[in-house]
Amino acid sequence: MGTQRLTVAQAIVGHLIAQTTELGDGSSAQLFPGVYGIFGHGNVTCLGHALEERKDDLPTWRGQNEQGMALAATAFNKAMRRRQIMTATSSIGPGATNMVTAAGVAHSNRIPLLLIAGDSFASRTPDPVLQQVEHFGVPSTTVNDSFRAVSRYWDRITVPDQILTSLPQAIDTMLDPADCGPAFFGLPQDVQALAFDVPDEFLAPKHHAIVRSRPDRGQLAAASDALRNASNPIILAGGGVHYSFAEAELLAFAERHNIPVVETVAGKASLVAAHPLNAGPIGVTGCESANNLAADADVVLAVGSRLEDFTTGSWTLFQNPDVTIIGLNAARFDAHKRRSLPLVADAREGLAELGAALGDWRSSDDWSDRASNERAGYHAYIDKISAPTDDAVAQGEPVSYAQVVGAVDRNKAPGDYALAAAGGFPGEVNNGWRADEINSFDCEYGFSCMGYEIAGGWGAKMAMPDREVIVFVGDGSTMMMNSDLYSSVISGHKMIVIICDNGGYAVINRLQVNQGGEPFNNLLDDCKGPNTDVRVDFEMLAKAQGCNSETVHTVAGLEAAMERARVSDRTYVIALQTHRYEWTEGGTYWEVGVPETSYRPEVVAAHDDVVSGKAKQRRA
């Protein structure tokens, strides 16, 4: 084959365009469907020119903030269940470092994300250039080295030929179920502009099929034996169920073997909430039914979960002294955690082969009957706390988060996709959004990133233009990052955003007070300054960015506003005040650092409680 004379930037764009991928339904699409870009002197003249040249083949979407557009890309890639990869590009300096947080989100959540940032000149002749941070003893270091800690694949291209091997390696890393995460490229300004002879093979179409690893026979036999000897088994469904498109296999496995299912935040909506074997969300942001079953389980089949502390109650949740954890995971690192019995495999294929090995074995009806009774109590509790109490509102009490989520949950329509992230909402939507459809939920809680919500909603809507994306966000996160309301308007990606104003960082105030601290610097009322009574008019903030919006005060008002939002031709924002002290209960122990000594006896007592809880931890 021959060659084409292209710049490094043109070669990168051409290679991205040439990649196709297999989607979950067996159809094919571009692996890289688009780029989010904010241009500056590090990327506008070369990479920007190359993108403009191929804009019909690789669309570029303008963001308002580099972090926001990279978060939007992460949410897009998550909504597509890691089958397509949106890219984000920035200039050098602050434009690049703005994307570090988004890389952390993608890394912790195991989501593919391609980031391309400008870099200082490889020749170093013009140094120091605008926005360059100099390291006197290590001149090759730039701010882009900060991405090393939050990237699965990192490279700086200093010679054109490097891109021929490095970019394919990055793509393979992002598509590897066991090693998935963000890939970063630093492109020095002079290197982007260099022309070289690009082999036709590098620009030729390449199709990427879904990789599905099968379990080892020995590991499969050990896992099968463990389940056959179980009296109280549960299935812990993690995010890997979604990324493997294993929901149908999970349902078949649970029903055939009569095993209750609990869901992590990432694994929520793996099984519809109404299914008799779905015992609800597990962990610190979970419910009593799931946590009670987990406490007594003797075998936990953890499918596609990284078993983080909010899932395991800081490793205090599994209290059966003889409990065995089976780690069914494509990643060896996760499959072996805490002396788990590893079953290294794709979730769908692992469940299928484990089910075949178990044959007609079923857990006892007594155990599934207990799960049924536990889940009935959970749903009754959620029904109670989410019921409208507009009479209380009339007396000056704002609605609770649970009532907000409950109103949307009761009135959801086919295709609705709920999205949230940090603050008080993870515990509320994880309990109160009871999924009627699989893959109808995204709560970013791996990195718990404030600011993900609105940007993520934009990205999710771009991935699913025919679905209604409903964003739940608090006033704190809204103030951190709201400019992608404008992005969604100008790009035509309409979403519904519910902004709940509880007067500050209320859930952190809750943590502060619950651990014996004095309310301080979290609620606006407890902050320093002469005008802490000033409140943001979120309705007007949204209108200023081109959204349709309104303010409501009651559950009935919210439900009526949702109907107007559904027929809106653009992003619709609903703002309301919510209670700062009422929360959904039902979680479990979570270890946080509490001072051993303090002038406040409440803090010392809270420290003693932490120590008592640690006594229940699984330490190895």
N, C-alpha and C positions, 0 to 999 in steps of 0.2 A: 504493500500500500504506500501512498504518497504522503506528503506533508502539506500543511497550510501555514503561511507566514502570519502569525497573530501575536498580539501582545499577551502578556501574562493574564491581564484582566479579561481579555476576549476569550482566552483558552478556558479560564474558569467558568465563565458564563456558558460557553459552548458545551462544556462537559456536563454542567448541571442540567441543561436543556435535554441532553441526550439520554438521561436516566428515566426509566419508567419502573413502575412498581405494581405488584399484585395487591389489590384491595381485599377486604374481608369477604366480599361476595363473589370473588373470583374474577372480577373485571380488572382492567388495567387503567392506570392514569400516570401522569407525570409524577415522578418522585418529588421533584421540587416545583410546586405549583406557583410559587411567587416569592418575592423579596419585600421585606419591610425595610425602608431606607430613609435615613436622614443624611444628607450629603454635607461634606465640609472639605477642607483642603487636603484631607488625607484619602478621600475616595471619590470626589466628584469628577475630577478630570480624567481619570482612567477607568476605574470600575464603573462609575456613573455613566461614562460615555459608552462603555461596553453594554451596560444594561439598557440604555436608550436605544442602542443599535438593534437590540433583540427584544424590545419591549412587548411585541406581539406574542413572542414565544415564552417569555418569562416576565410576567407583569410585576411592576414595582409599585408598592403602596407607601405613601408618605405618612410617617408617624409624627407625633408632636414631641416625643421624648424617647431617647434611645432605650431606656429601661422599659417603658411602656410597650414599644413595638416588639422588643424581644420577649416580653411576657405574652403579648398577643400571639407571637409565633409559637411559644411553648403551649399555650392553650389550644391553638389550632392543631398542633401535632398530637396533643393528647386526645382531642375530640376525634381525630382521625385514627386513633388507637395505634399510633407510631407507624402508620403505613405511608404517610406523606410527611414531608419536612419543609416547613416554611423557614426561610433564611432571614437574617437581619444583618444589615451592614451599617457601619458608622465611620466617621472620620477618626483621626488620632486623638489622643489626650482625653479630655472629659467626655467626649462622645463615646469613646471606647469604654472607659471605666463605668459609664452609666449602665452598661450591659452586664457588668459583673454580677449584680444581684439576680438578674434573669437567668444567667448561667447557673447560679446556685440553685434556683428553683428547678431548672431542668435536670441538674445533676442529682439532687436529692430525690426527685420524683422519677428518675430513670426515664427521662423523655429525650428523644433526639432533638437537637437544635444546632443549626449551622450558623456560626457567627463569623463575620469577616470584617476586620477593622483595619483602617489605615495604620501605618507605622512610620517611624523615623527613617531617614534615608539610609540605605545599606552602605552607601559610600562614606557616610559621615562627613562629607566635605562641607555641607552647609551648617553643620551643627554649631551651637544648639538652635534647633528650629522652633518655631512657634508651637507651644503646648508640650514641648519635650521636657521630661523630668530626667535630669542627669544623675547618674550614679558614678561617682568619681573613680572608684576602683573596678567597676564592672561596666564598661561603656556599651556593651551589647544589651544591657538591661533597659527595657522601656516599661511604660505602664501596662503594656499588654501582657507582661509576665504575671500580672495579678490574676490572669485567667487560668493559670496553671492549676490552682487549687480547686477550681470549679469546672474543669473540663475533663472529659474522658480521652480526648485527643487534642493535642496542642502542637502547633507548628508556626514557625516564622519562615516565609519563603524569601531566601536571599539570592537564589540562583534560579532562573526560569525553569530548568529541567526538573527541579524538585517537585513542582506541582504535578508532574506526570505520575509520580508514584504516591505522593502524599495525599492528594485529594481522593483518589479511589480508596486508600486505606481509611481515611476519615469517614467516608460513606459506609464502608463495611462495618466500621465500629458503631456508627449510629444505628445501623440496621441489625446489629447482633443482639438478640434478646437477652443474652447473659451480660453484655458489656455496654448496654445502651446508655447514651447520655450526650451531652453537648460536645461539639467539635469546634475548635477555634483556629482561625488563621489570621496572623498578622501579615499585612502586605506593605512593605516599605514603599514609599511613594515612587522612588526611582525604579524599583523592580516591577511594579505594576505596569509601567510604561514600556518596558523592554519587549521587543519583538523577537520571536524565535520560531524555529520550524517545528510545528506541532504535528505529531503523527496523526494520520487519519483515524487510527484505532482509538485514540483518546477522545475523539469527537463522534465516534460511531455509536449508534443506539445500543443501550444495554438495559436488559430487563432484570429486575430483582424479585425473586420469588420469596415467599414466606419461609423462613428457616424453622424447622420443628425438630428439636432433638428428642430422641426416644430414651426411655430409662434403661439403665444397666439391669441385667437380669438378677444379679445378686441384690442390688438395692431394692428392686421391685419385690423380690421374695421376702425380704426383711420387712418392708412396709406392709405387705399383705398379711404376714404373720402377726404383726403388731395389731392391725385392725381386727383380725379374726379373734384375737384374745381380748378385745376391748369390751367393756361393759357400758361405758359412757363416752362414746366418741363424738367429737364435733368436727365440722369442716370450717376452717377459718378462710374465708374468701378474700384475697387481696387483689391489688390492681392488676397483677399478672393474669387474672381470669379475663379481664377486658382485653388486654393487649394480645392475648392468645386467641381471642374470639372463642373462648371456652365456655360461655354461659350455658349453651345447650347441653354440653357434656357434663357440666356441674349439676344442672337440674336432673339429668338422667341418672347420674351417679348417686346423688342424694336420695332420690326417690327409690331407686333399686335397692339401696342398702340401708334405707330408713335412718339417715344420719342428719341431725339438725345442722343448720348452716348459720354462722355468724359472719358479719361483714366488717372489714376495716373501712376507714374513710375512703381510701383509694379503691376498695373493692365494692363499695356500695352500689346497688342496682345491678349486681351480678345475678341476683334472684329477685323476682318481684316481691314486694313487701307483703302481699296478701298470701303468699304461699305458706301452707301450714308448717313447713320445715324451716322457714326463715325466722330465726329467733331474734333478729334485730342487730343493731350496730354494737360492736364490742369496744371496750376500753374506757379511757378517761372521758372521751366525748360520746360514750356509748350508753347503753341502757341496762337496767337490772337483769332483764331476762337473759341477755347474752352473757353478761358477766357472771351471773349465778351458775349458768351451765358451764362456763369456762373454768370456774373455780373447782368444780367437781369432775371435770373431764379427765379420763385416764389416757385418752389418745386424742391429740389435736393434729388434724391433717391441715397444715398451713399451705394453702395453694397460692403461689405468686405473691407472697408477702415478705417484706423485709423486717417485719417484727419490731417496729420502732416502739418507743416507750409509751406513746399514747395508745397503742394496740395492746401492749402487755401489762399496762399499769406499772411501768418501770420494773417489769418482771416480778410482780407480786400476784398477778391475776390467776395463774395456774397453780392452785393450792394442793391438788392431789399429789401426795409425796411420790407416787409411782407414775406420774404422768410421763408420757412419751410424746414428743413433738416430731411429726414427720414433715420434713421440709421439702415439699414438691415445688421446685423452682428451677428455672432455666439457668440461674446464676449459682455457681458452686458456693460463692461467698455467703449467699443467703440460705442455701439449702442446709448448710452445716452449722448455723448459728445455735449457740447455747446447747451443744451436745445433741442437736436434733438428729434424727435418723434421716439421712439424706436420700432424696429421690430426685436426682438432677435430670430434669426433663422439661420439655414444653408442657404447659398446663393442660392443654386439650389432650395431647397424646398421652401424657402421664395419667390423667384421670381415666382415659379409655383403657389403657393397659392395666392399671390397677383395678379397675372395675372388672375386667375380664379375669384377672387372677383371683378376685374374691368370689366370682361366680354368683351363686344365689344367696350368699351370706347376707344377713340383715342384723342390725342391732335390735335390741329388745323394744317391744312396744311400750314397756314401762318408761323407758328413757325418752322416747319420742312423745309419749303422753305428757311427761313432765315438761318437755320443751314447749308443747302446745299450751299448757297451763301458764307457763312463764310468759310466753309471748302475748297471751290474752291480757295479762296484767300490764304489760308494757303498752299495748295499744289502748287500753282503757285509760291509763295515765296520760298518754299524749292527747287522747280525745278530750279529757277533762281540762288540761291546762291550755289547750289551744282553742277552746270554745270561746265565742265572742262574749265580752262583758262590757258592752258599750255603755251600760248604766254606770259602771265604775269610771269610764272615761268622762262621762258627764259630771262626775264629782271631782274631776281634776287629776285622776290617775291615768297616765298614758298606757297604751297597749303594750303588751310584752312581746319579746322576740318570738316566743312560742305561738302567740296569736297571729303574728304576721306570717310566719311560715305556715301555720295551720290554714289561714285564709287562702293562701296560694295553693296549698296542697289539696284542699277540698275542691277547688275550682280549676284544677289543672286540666289541660286538654291534651289529646294525643300528640306526641312529638315534643312536648315541653322538656326543656333541658335546664336544670337548676345549677347555678354556679355561685360559689362563695370561696372564701379563703380564711384570712386571719381574724382575730378578735373574738367576739362572742358568737358569731354565726356558725363556726364549725360544729359546736355542740348542739346548736339549735336545728340546723338543717339536717345534720346527720341523724337526729331523732325524729324531727317533725316532717321532713320530706319523705313520704312513704311511696317509693317508686312503683308506678304501675307498669313501667317499661324498663327493660334492661338498657344499660348505657345511657341513662338519662340524668347523670349527676357528675359534677366536677367540683370537689372542694379541695383546693390546693392546701394540703396540710403537711407535706413533706418538709417544706421550707417555711411554711406559715407566713407567707409574704404579704404584708400589708401593701396594697396598691395593685395586687394581681387582679382584683375583681373586675373593674371596668375594662382594663386592657384585655384581660382574659376573655371577657364577654365578647369584645370586638373580634378577637381571634376565633373563638368558638363559633360565632355567627358566620364568619367567613367560611369556616369549614362545613357548616351545616345551614346553608341559606334557606332551606325549606322548614327549619324547625324554629320554634320560639325559644330564644335564649333568655332566661330570667336570672338576673344578677341580684344577689342579696349582698348589701354592703353597708357598713357602718359609717358614721360621720368621720371617724379617725382615718380610715382607709381612703375615704372619698377626698379628704383634704390632702392626703399624701399624693394621690395621683388620680386626677379626674379628666385630664385633657383628652383622653381617648373617647370621651363622649363626643367631642368634636370630630375625632377621626372617624367614628362610626357614622356620623351624619354626612360628612363630605364623601365618604366611600360608599354610602348607600347600604350599610350593614346594620339594619334596625334591630335593636334589642330592647328589652324591658329592664329597667334598673330601679330597684327599690332601695332607697337610702333611709336607713333607720338612725335617727339622731338621738343618742342617749347622753349627750353632753360631755363627750370626751372618750378616753380609753377605759370604758367601764369594766370590761372583763379583767383588765390588769389591775384596776382598783379592787375588784373582787379578790384577786389573788393576793394583793398587798394586804388587804384587811383580814382575809381568812388566815394569813400566816402571821397575824398579830401586829401588823404594821399600822401606822397612822395614815389615813388618806392623804396622799401627797403627790402632786404634779401629774395626776392621771385624769381625774375629772376636771373640767374647766373651772369649777367652783373652788378647787383646791390648788389652783396654779397661781403663780406670782404675777402681779400686774394690776393696774387700776381699772381695766375694762373687761374683766373676765365674764361679765354678764352679756357681752356681745355674742350673738349667735349668727351663724351663716344661714342665709336664705337659700337653701339648696334648690328650690324651685327656680329661682331667678338665676342661680349659677348655671343650671342646665339650659334654661332658655337663652342665656347669653352665648351658649355654644351651639345654638341651633336646634336643640331638642324640643319636643313637646313635653310639658311637665305640669304637675299640679301638686298641691299639698293636701293631705288628708289627715283626719284626726281619730277615726274609728275603724273598727274591723269592717263594718258595712261600707264605709267610705273607701277603704282599700279594695274591697271586692268590686265595687262599682268602677273604680279607677282602672282596675285590671282589665275590665271589659273595654274601656276606651283605649287602653294601651294596646290591646290586641289588634285593633283596627287602625292604629296609627300608621302613617306612611314613613315614619322615621323613629329613631330612638326616643322612647318615652320614659321619663323619670317620674317616679312617685316618691315624694318625701313625706315623712311623718316622724313625730317624736315617739320614742319608745322608752320603756321602763329601764332604769339603770341598775336595779337591784333584783329583779325577778329573772330567774334562770331555770332552764330544764335540768332536773337532777337525775341521778342514776348512774353516774360514772364510778370510778374506782381510784385507788391511790395513785398519786403522781409525785415522784421525788423532785423537789426543788431545793435549792440551797437556802437555808434559814439560819440566821446567826445563832451561834451557841451561847453567846452572852449579849445582853441588851439592857438598856434602861427600862424597857417595857416588859413586864412579866408575861404579857400576852405573846411576845415574840419567843421568849424562852419556852413557854408551854408549847408553842407551835413547833419549835425545834425538837422537843421531846416526842411529839407526835410523829415527826419525820423519822426519828430514830426508831420508834416502835414499828412504823411501817416497813423500814428497811430490813427488819428482822425476818420479814416474809419473802424477801427477794431470792430469786434463783440467781446465784452469783456466778455460775459457770455453765 
